[in-house]
């Protein structure tokens, strides 16, 4: 089978290998569509210690079942499916309390085992979600990033259900977080980014309020958009010192800053200001099984789609796509690879 193999920093190669053999509790999926995740860009650059070359990445994917293990029930050859790539042990304290995203022994398809930048991928049957035929494969591939955003937005809005929300980052995570916030009842949703063309794209996709933070005063723009009411919730889908510092400066007293972007690790934070203003600093990682189920439901019901802000390329275009993403040359928020 054909794969897009990451062999080292900034290097992807089309390779040919044998199709994977499946275990008794696994299924073989013929990949139809796979999204490029922002975390994979960091992996591509060699900045992610979890990803070790040579590796077939790809964890946002949809396809069809072509083979089932002898112990697998209720899944048939030909089923259209999307895959939850987060694997958990089911036995640790985190799993028992329903936060399997924090599992002591978690693994992710496309990081700890071969992923979906390939024609076929073997996955545990327990990770499969059967889809309606009416849902196109590229939209279905949004289930994984949407689940991440759904978890983060729900937790951020839990104490401010009708908040004005500021989101840093106009990539797929920022945009999907914006869509989810609107569905959950947020008053105004504002997305800030430094890429003017991408801001134009997401504005056309349904985000009414955008700010170019490279040439506009974010505080002044927020006051204008909110009628001086400010923002009670900030979702940082970028995760860099400037966004984290500005978030602390801008958020209303008693507000929530939800950190979902993994841009950098060490960050200076004015803790005394956080204490005196009772600002809640939260982090959100991946999703639970319920979050993933809910994401699939939103996509299946047409509540969120990919129209107007995504593009499709071939697996052979993978190297070029990653290069353009690294260089900030991509206007759309999401690139899918057609396998």
N, C-alpha and C positions, 0 to 999 in steps of 0.2 A: 504494500500500500504506500501511498504518497504521504509524506509528512513535511511540515515546516519545522525544522530543527534549529534550536538556539544552541550555537556551539561556543559562544563566548561573547564578551562585551561588543555590542553593536553588530553582531554577525548572525544572520539567519540563513539557512540553506535548505533547499528542497532536497529531501532524501527519500530513498525507497527502502522499506523494511517489510518484514512479514507482518501480516495482520495479527493482533494480539489474541492469545488463547484465553478463554474465560474459565473461571472457577465455577463450582457447582451452584454458588449463590450469586453469580454475576450474569450480566447480559452484555451482548455486543451491540454497540450503537453505530450505525452509519451516519456520520456527521453531515448535516445539511447546511448549518450556519453556525458561526462562532464569532463572538465579539472580542475586540481587543480591549483589555482592561488597563486602567491607568497604572495599576501595580505591576503589570507586565512590562510597561515602559521602563520602570525602575529596574526590573529584572533584566531587560534587554541591555540596559546600560551597565549592568554588573553591580548595581547598588543594593541589591536585595540578597541578604545572606541565606534566605531560605531556598532560593532558586540556584541550583548548581548545574552547570552545563556538563555534558550535552543533555538537553531537556526539550521535550515537546510540551510547550505551554498550552494554555487555552482551557478556561473553566466556565465560560459563559456560552453554553451551546445547546443546540436542539438537533434532533435527528430521528431516525427510525430504527426500531429493533430488528436485527437480522439474525440473532441467535440468542437462545436462552439456556441457562444452566439447568441441570437436571433437578435441582431443588427449588427452582423458581416457579411460583404460581401467580396467576392473575395478570401476567404480562404475556402478550402474544407477539409473534413475529409480524412485523408490519405496523405495529403501534407507533404513532407519532408521539415523541416524548421530549421533555426537557429534564435536565439533570441537576439535582442539588449536589454540588461538588464538595461540600463540606462534610467530611466523614468524622464521626465521633465514636467513642468507645461504648457509650451507654451505661457505663458502670461507675464512673467517678462521681464525686459529690456534685460537680457542676452539671453533669448530664442528668443526675437524679432530680435536681431542682428545676430542670427545664431550660437551663442555659447551656445547651450543648455547643454553642459557639465558643464557649470558654473551656471546653473539654481539655483535660490534662494531656490527652493523647490525640488531639485532633490532627487530621490530615486533609489536604485539599488536592483534588484532581487537577493536574496541570502544574503542581508544585512538588508534591511528595510522590506522585506517580504520574505516568504519562498522560497527557491531556488531549485536547480536541483540535489542535492545529494538525489534524490528520484525517484521513478518510474514515478510519474506524477507531473506536476507543472502548475498552472494557471498563465497565462500572458496576458497583454493587447494585443488585436489584432494588435494595431499600432506598436508593437515591432517585429512583425513577418517578416522574409524574406524567401520567398519560394525558395527552392534550386533545382538544377537539380539532377536527380536520380544518375547520374554518380559520384557525389561528395560524398566521404565516410564521415560518420558521425563524425569520430574523426578529420579528417582534417577540416571539417566545423566548429567544436568547437573552432578552432583557430581564428575565425572571431573577437571575442572580444579583445583578447590580440593583434592581428594583427592591429586592428583599433587604439589601443593606440599607437603602434609603428609607424604606418603610420603618425599619426598626429605629433608626436614628430620629426620624421626624416624629414618630409616635411618642418616643420618650421625651423629646425636646418640647413638644406641645402639650404634654400631659398636665402641666400646671398653668399653661397659658393657651387655652384651646382656640381663642380667636385673635391670636397675636399678629402683629406686624412682624414679618420674618425677613431677615437679611441672610443671604447665602453667598459665601465666597466660592467662586469657581463656576465657570460655565461649561465644564465638561459634562459627561453623562451623569456622574454622581450628583453634581450640583443641580443639573436640570431635572433629573428624576426626583430629587429631594423637593424641588420647587413644585413639581406636579403633585407629589404626595401631600405636601403642606396645603395646597389648594383643596384637594379632596377631603382632607381632615378638617377643613373649616377655617384656615388662616385668613386673616383680613386682607392684608397686602403682602405679596411675595416679591422681594427685590433680589436680583442677582447681580453681583459685582465681579468683574473680571478685567484683565488688561488687554484682551483680544477683541478688538472692535468688530471684526467680521463675525466672530463667534457670537458676540452679543446680539448682533443683527439677526443671526440665525435663530437664536432661542427666543428673541422677541417675536419673530414671525411664528414660532412654534407655540406661543401662548403665554409667555412670561411678559406681562405688561410693563414691568418696571425693571430697567437695567441701568447699571452705572459702570462707566469705564473708569476704573480707579487709577489709571495711569495719567489721566488728564482732567478728572473731575474731583471736586471735593466731596468725599463720600458722606461726611456728616451733613453738609449743606443739602445735598441731594436727598438724604433720608428725611431731613426736616421738611423739605418741600413735598415729598411724596406722601408722607404720613400726617401732614398738617401739624407738625411740631410734636407729635405723640411719640416719635422714636420707635425703636424696635425692642421687643421683650425677648425675642428668640433670635439667635444667630447660629447658623450651621456652617461650620468651616470645612468645606470640601477640598480646600487647597492644602492647608497645614504648614504654613511657613511663618517665620518670625513677624513679617509685616502684617499678615492677616490676624495672627493671634494677638498681637499688640493692639491693633486697631479695634478688634472685637471687644477687648476689655475697656477701651476708651469709649466706645459707642453704645454698648448695650445699656438699657435702662436698669436702674437699681432694682434688685429683685429678679432680674432676668436670667436667662439660660444661655450658655454658650455650649453648643454641642460640637465636639471635635470628631470628625470622621476622616479628614484628610491626613495622610501619613507622610506629608512632605519632608519634614525634618523631625529629629528626636528631641534634642536638648533645646529648650526654649525659655527665655526670660519672661516671667509673669509677675505683675505687681500684686502680690498676694495681699498686702494690706488693703489695697483698693477692693480686691475681691471680698475680703472679710467685711469691710465697712459698708459695702453696697449689697451684701448678701447675694452675690452673683454665683449661680450654680455652674460649675465647670464639669461637664460630662464628656465621656468618651463612648463611642459605639463601634463595635467590631463585628463584622459579618451579620449573622441573623440566626434565629432559631428555626426549627422546622415549621412552626406556626407562621412566622414571618414569610418564609418561602411559599407556604401554601397560599397565604393571602396575596402575595405578589402574583402567583400564577392565576389566581382568581381575577385580580384586577385586569391582567392582560387578556384573559379569556373573555371577559365581559366588555372589552373595548374601552375601558376607563383610561388607559394610557396606550399610546402607540408611538411608532418611530418616525412617522411621516414628517418631513421637513427639516429634520435635524440629524439624520444619519446617512451613511453611504455604504455601498457594497463593493468590495474588491475581491480578487481571486487570491487563493492561497499563494500562488506564485508571486503576487504583488506584496507579500508580507514584509520583506526587507524594506522595500520602498515606503510602505505604509508606516512602519516603525520609525524610519528616518524622518519622515515628514512630521510625525507626531512629536518627536524629540525636538525638531527645529521650529515648532509652532506654526507649521504651514497648513494645517488642516482646519478648515472653516467649520465643519460639522462636529457635533459633540461625540459622535460614536462612529467607529468604523467596524463593519462586519466583514468577515472573510467567507467567501463562498467556497465550499470544499467539493 
